[in-house]
Amino acid sequence: MTAKVILGINNGFAAKNWPEPGEWARIIAEELGLKEVQFSFDLLEPTLPEPARSEICEEVIRAVEAYDLEMRSSFTGLIIYAQNHLAHPNPAMRSQALQWFQAAIEVSDKLGVEACGGHIGAMSALDYADPKRRQFIREALVESVLNLTTLAAGLGQKYFLWEPMPTPREYPHTPKEAIELMDELNTRSAIPVYICFDVGHCNSFDFSKPGDPHEWLEKLLPWVRIVHLQQTDGKADHHWPFTPEFNKVGVINPKRVVEIVKNSPFVDVPLLFELGHAFDASDEQIIDDHKLSVELWTKYL
């Protein structure tokens, strides 16, 4: 069986510029020509009090339906990535992060998506330097995610997503760590826990040399439910677009990525653009960079 490869986008690109659901949905469908979208929580704070939270969810659903988009997952965004979140050294902050993720799963239910997940947590430098604290925080992360899978299962969601990240303080950051984590979680989780694999997260300051994103993808493929796309030189988590300027120095080979993903054990695998731009980038540049990226990847599907 050959897995179906679906090209789509994480809608975090719309934060600040196009927060209106009808507008980001229009851009994705009409200007980029895509049908698959992953919802970013940069566009809706999940702990927003009711009834506003439900009203915005209904607005999102109407926009997705109006532009015939497929939205099957929700994900943490830049805001949460800037925090320690479920790996915070302070237990009260970890508790608050767990409440945030519980709210995110509730919003995912309201949006009708089948999965939620993202960046789970970042250890502090002090915690990571202390082997006992490092192990304690790792165990706390696992227990928190197991708790979240129980809630998600109760709401009828199909799986939970955990994204490997580009530094050792953001567990897991290597294929070995990710595989061990998947094996551990999936013996106890209420629903499967899968990987969202970002092709730009194969570098870290503790590596003697960057990992090859294509080789990592092959190793982790049995657990990779979604792939995040960005161009990178392999030295940093750049989130560059796939434009001629960055493709000259980038290491991501679209053809090879598609060929690898076709061997997935899943029926289909979304490849989602997660491109980053400076906050002062023009609206036109952001959209044009996405158009060029879509044009390049479409050639290989």
C-alpha positions as CSV (number, residue, x, y, z in Angstrom):
1,M,0.0,0.0,0.0
2,T,1.2,3.5,-0.9
3,A,0.3,6.2,1.5
4,K,-1.5,9.2,0.1
5,V,0.6,12.4,0.5
6,I,-1.5,15.5,1.2
7,L,-0.1,19.0,0.9
8,G,-1.5,21.6,3.4
9,I,-0.6,24.3,5.8
10,N,-0.5,25.2,9.5
11,N,-2.5,28.4,9.7
12,G,-0.2,30.0,12.3
13,F,1.1,32.1,9.4
14,A,-2.1,34.1,9.7
15,A,-1.5,35.2,13.3
16,K,-1.7,39.0,13.7
17,N,-2.1,39.6,9.9
18,W,-5.3,37.6,9.1
19,P,-6.9,36.5,12.4
20,E,-10.4,36.5,10.9
21,P,-11.3,32.9,10.1
22,G,-13.0,33.8,6.8
23,E,-9.9,35.6,5.6
24,W,-7.2,33.0,6.4
25,A,-9.6,30.3,5.0
26,R,-9.9,32.3,1.8
27,I,-6.2,32.8,1.5
28,I,-5.5,29.1,2.0
29,A,-8.2,28.0,-0.5
30,E,-8.1,30.7,-3.2
31,E,-4.6,32.2,-3.1
32,L,-2.6,29.1,-2.2
33,G,-4.8,26.5,-3.7
34,L,-4.6,24.2,-0.7
35,K,-7.4,22.2,1.0
36,E,-5.7,20.8,4.1
37,V,-5.3,23.1,7.2
38,Q,-4.0,22.5,10.7
39,F,-5.4,24.9,13.3
40,S,-2.8,26.9,15.3
41,F,-3.6,28.0,18.8
42,D,-1.9,31.3,18.0
43,L,-5.3,32.2,16.5
44,L,-7.4,31.3,19.5
45,E,-6.4,31.2,23.2
46,P,-8.1,28.0,24.3
47,T,-8.7,29.2,27.9
48,L,-10.9,32.1,26.5
49,P,-14.0,32.3,28.7
50,E,-17.4,31.2,27.3
51,P,-19.4,32.0,25.3
52,A,-16.7,33.7,23.3
53,R,-14.7,30.5,22.9
54,S,-17.5,28.6,21.4
55,E,-18.6,31.5,19.2
56,I,-15.1,31.7,17.7
57,C,-15.0,27.9,17.1
58,E,-18.3,28.2,15.3
59,E,-16.9,31.0,13.1
60,V,-13.9,28.8,12.3
61,I,-16.1,25.9,11.3
62,R,-18.2,28.1,9.1
63,A,-15.1,29.4,7.3
64,V,-13.6,26.0,6.8
65,E,-16.9,24.7,5.4
66,A,-17.4,27.7,3.2
67,Y,-14.0,27.2,1.5
68,D,-14.3,23.4,1.5
69,L,-11.2,22.9,3.6
70,E,-10.2,19.8,5.6
71,M,-9.1,20.5,9.2
72,R,-8.2,17.4,11.1
73,S,-5.7,18.6,13.8
74,S,-4.9,21.5,16.1
75,F,-1.5,22.5,17.3
76,T,0.4,24.7,19.7
77,G,2.0,27.7,18.1
78,L,4.7,30.3,18.5
79,I,3.2,31.6,21.7
80,I,3.4,28.3,23.6
81,Y,6.8,27.5,22.0
82,A,8.2,30.6,23.7
83,Q,7.3,29.0,27.1
84,N,8.5,26.1,29.3
85,H,4.9,24.9,29.4
86,L,4.5,21.4,30.7
87,A,8.3,21.2,31.6
88,H,8.3,24.4,33.7
89,P,10.4,24.0,36.9
90,N,7.6,25.5,39.0
91,P,4.8,23.0,39.7
92,A,2.2,25.7,39.7
93,M,3.2,26.7,36.2
94,R,3.2,23.1,35.1
95,S,-0.3,22.7,36.5
96,Q,-1.4,25.8,34.6
97,A,0.1,24.4,31.4
98,L,-1.8,21.2,31.9
99,Q,-5.0,23.2,32.2
100,W,-4.1,25.1,29.0
101,F,-3.7,21.8,27.2
102,Q,-6.9,20.4,28.6
103,A,-8.7,23.5,27.3
104,A,-6.9,23.0,23.9
105,I,-8.3,19.5,23.7
106,E,-11.8,20.8,24.5
107,V,-11.5,23.4,21.7
108,S,-10.3,20.6,19.4
109,D,-13.5,18.8,20.2
110,K,-15.6,21.9,19.4
111,L,-13.7,22.4,16.1
112,G,-14.4,18.8,15.2
113,V,-10.7,17.8,14.6
114,E,-9.5,14.3,15.3
115,A,-6.2,15.2,17.1
116,C,-4.5,17.9,19.2
117,G,-0.9,18.3,20.2
118,G,2.4,20.2,19.6
119,H,5.3,21.4,21.6
120,I,5.0,19.8,25.0
121,G,7.6,21.5,27.1
122,A,11.1,22.9,27.5
123,M,13.2,22.2,30.6
124,S,15.1,25.0,32.2
125,A,18.9,25.0,31.8
126,L,19.2,24.2,35.6
127,D,16.8,21.3,35.4
128,Y,18.5,19.8,32.4
129,A,21.9,20.1,34.0
130,D,20.8,18.1,37.0
131,P,20.2,14.3,36.1
132,K,17.7,13.8,38.9
133,R,15.7,16.9,38.0
134,R,15.9,16.0,34.2
135,Q,14.5,12.6,34.9
136,F,11.8,14.0,37.2
137,I,10.6,16.5,34.5
138,R,10.7,13.9,31.8
139,E,8.4,11.7,34.0
140,A,6.2,14.6,34.6
141,L,5.8,15.2,30.9
142,V,4.9,11.6,30.2
143,E,2.3,11.6,33.0
144,S,0.8,14.9,31.8
145,V,0.4,13.6,28.2
146,L,-1.1,10.3,29.5
147,N,-3.6,12.4,31.4
148,L,-4.3,14.4,28.2
149,T,-4.9,11.3,26.1
150,T,-7.6,10.1,28.6
151,L,-9.4,13.4,28.2
152,A,-9.0,13.3,24.4
153,A,-10.2,9.7,24.2
154,G,-13.3,10.7,26.2
155,L,-14.1,13.4,23.6
156,G,-13.7,10.9,20.8
157,Q,-10.4,12.1,19.4
158,K,-8.3,9.5,17.5
159,Y,-4.7,10.3,18.6
160,F,-2.4,12.9,20.2
161,L,0.6,14.6,18.6
162,W,4.0,15.1,20.2
163,E,6.6,17.1,18.2
164,P,10.3,16.4,18.6
165,M,12.1,19.6,19.0
166,P,15.6,21.0,18.1
167,T,17.3,21.3,21.5
168,P,18.1,18.7,24.2
169,R,16.0,20.6,26.8
170,E,12.9,20.1,24.6
171,Y,12.3,16.3,24.9
172,P,12.6,14.4,22.6
173,H,15.3,15.8,20.4
174,T,16.8,12.7,18.7
175,P,15.2,9.7,16.9
176,K,16.4,7.4,19.7
177,E,14.6,9.5,22.3
178,A,11.5,9.8,20.2
179,I,11.3,6.0,19.5
180,E,11.7,5.3,23.2
181,L,9.1,7.8,24.1
182,M,6.6,6.4,21.6
183,D,7.1,2.9,22.9
184,E,6.6,4.0,26.5
185,L,3.6,6.1,25.9
186,N,1.7,3.8,23.6
187,T,1.7,0.9,26.2
188,R,-0.3,3.1,28.5
189,S,-2.1,5.9,26.6
190,A,-5.8,6.0,26.1
191,I,-5.4,6.8,22.4
192,P,-2.3,6.5,20.2
193,V,0.4,9.1,20.6
194,Y,2.1,9.9,17.3
195,I,4.8,12.2,16.1
196,C,4.5,15.5,14.2
197,F,7.9,15.6,12.5
198,D,9.3,19.0,11.6
199,V,12.0,18.6,8.9
200,G,13.9,21.6,10.4
201,H,14.3,20.1,13.9
202,C,17.2,17.8,13.2
203,N,19.9,20.1,14.6
204,S,21.0,20.8,18.2
205,F,23.9,22.6,19.9
206,D,24.9,19.3,21.5
207,F,25.3,17.4,18.1
208,S,28.8,17.1,16.6
209,K,27.0,17.5,13.2
210,P,23.4,18.1,12.2
211,G,21.1,15.1,11.6
212,D,19.9,14.4,8.1
213,P,16.2,15.2,8.1
214,H,15.4,12.6,5.4
215,E,17.2,9.9,7.4
216,W,15.4,10.9,10.6
217,L,12.1,10.8,8.8
218,E,12.8,7.3,7.6
219,K,13.6,6.1,11.1
220,L,10.6,7.7,12.7
221,L,8.1,7.0,9.8
222,P,6.1,4.3,11.7
223,W,5.0,7.0,14.2
224,V,4.9,10.1,12.0
225,R,1.3,11.1,11.5
226,I,2.0,14.6,10.2
227,V,5.1,16.4,8.7
228,H,5.8,20.1,9.1
229,L,7.6,21.6,6.2
230,Q,10.2,24.4,6.2
231,Q,13.4,25.0,4.3
232,T,16.6,25.0,6.4
233,D,20.4,24.8,6.0
234,G,20.4,22.1,8.6
235,K,22.2,24.4,11.1
236,A,19.1,26.0,12.7
237,D,15.4,25.9,13.0
238,H,14.9,28.7,10.4
239,H,11.3,28.1,9.0
240,W,12.4,29.5,5.7
241,P,10.1,29.4,2.7
242,F,10.9,27.2,-0.3
243,T,12.0,30.1,-2.6
244,P,15.0,30.2,-4.9
245,E,16.9,32.3,-2.4
246,F,16.6,29.7,0.4
247,N,16.6,26.6,-1.8
248,K,20.1,27.5,-2.9
249,V,21.4,26.9,0.7
250,G,18.6,24.6,2.0
251,V,19.0,20.9,2.6
252,I,15.4,19.8,2.3
253,N,14.7,17.8,-0.8
254,P,10.9,17.8,-1.6
255,K,11.1,14.9,-3.9
256,R,12.9,12.7,-1.4
257,V,10.5,13.7,1.4
258,V,7.5,12.7,-0.7
259,E,9.1,9.4,-1.7
260,I,9.8,8.5,2.0
261,V,6.3,9.5,3.2
262,K,4.7,7.3,0.5
263,N,6.0,4.3,2.5
264,S,4.1,5.4,5.6
265,P,2.0,2.7,7.3
266,F,-0.8,5.3,7.5
267,V,-3.4,5.6,4.8
268,D,-2.5,9.3,4.3
269,V,0.0,11.7,5.7
270,P,-0.4,15.5,5.6
271,L,2.7,17.6,4.7
272,L,2.0,21.0,6.2
273,F,3.9,24.2,5.6
274,E,5.0,25.9,8.8
275,L,6.9,28.9,7.4
276,G,8.1,31.8,9.6
277,H,8.4,35.4,8.8
278,A,9.5,38.5,10.7
279,F,6.7,40.3,12.3
280,D,7.4,43.3,10.1
281,A,7.3,41.3,6.9
282,S,4.7,42.7,4.4
283,D,1.5,40.8,3.7
284,E,2.5,40.4,0.1
285,Q,5.8,38.8,0.9
286,I,4.2,36.3,3.3
287,I,1.7,35.2,0.7
288,D,4.1,35.2,-2.2
289,D,6.6,33.1,-0.3
290,H,3.8,30.6,0.4
291,K,2.7,30.6,-3.2
292,L,6.3,29.8,-4.4
293,S,6.6,27.0,-1.8
294,V,3.3,25.4,-2.8
295,E,4.3,25.6,-6.5
296,L,7.5,23.8,-5.8
297,W,6.1,21.0,-3.6
298,T,3.1,20.4,-5.9
299,K,5.5,19.3,-8.6
300,Y,6.3,16.2,-6.6
301,L,2.9,15.1,-5.5
